[in-house]
C-alpha cells in the first residue's frame, strides 16, 4: 500500500490528478485521469502536442462529463487541463470579475455555474467537499 501511495504522490506532486484546471493559453483539452472520462476510444485525428517541456502524439479520446466535444486522453500527464477556447467554442459563456473574486465563472444551462478558483496562478474547478491541494502548495518560483 505504501508503494502505491508513493507512486501516486510521485506522479501527482501538486494534487491535481483528481481536479480539472482551466487554461486560457492551451489549444486542446487533455485529461490524464481516466476515471473522469467515459467512452474512451481511438482518436479520429491524432494530436501532435508540443509544450515547453516536451512533445508527444496523443491518439486516444473520450468524453468529459457533459462537455460536448471529445477530449484527448493521456495517462502520462500530471494535470487535467480544460482549454478555455474549446469551452467558448462549445457555447459556454465565461466571465471573470477580479473586483469580486479571482475566479473564472463558466455559465451553464439555466442558473448553473462552474467556478474555477485561483490557486497560486492555477485555476482549479471548485467542487463541493473537495480538498484543493494546489492552494496549499507552491506551484511557481514566483511565490517562493
Secondary structure, DSSP 8 states (H G I E B T S, - for coil): -HHHHHHHHHH-TTS-TTSEEEESS-SS-EE--GGGEEEEEEEEEEEEEE-SS-EEEEEEEEEETT-SS-EEE-TTSS-EEEEHHHHHHTT-EEEEETTTEEEEEEE-STT-EEEEEEETTEEEE--TT---GGGGS--SGGG-
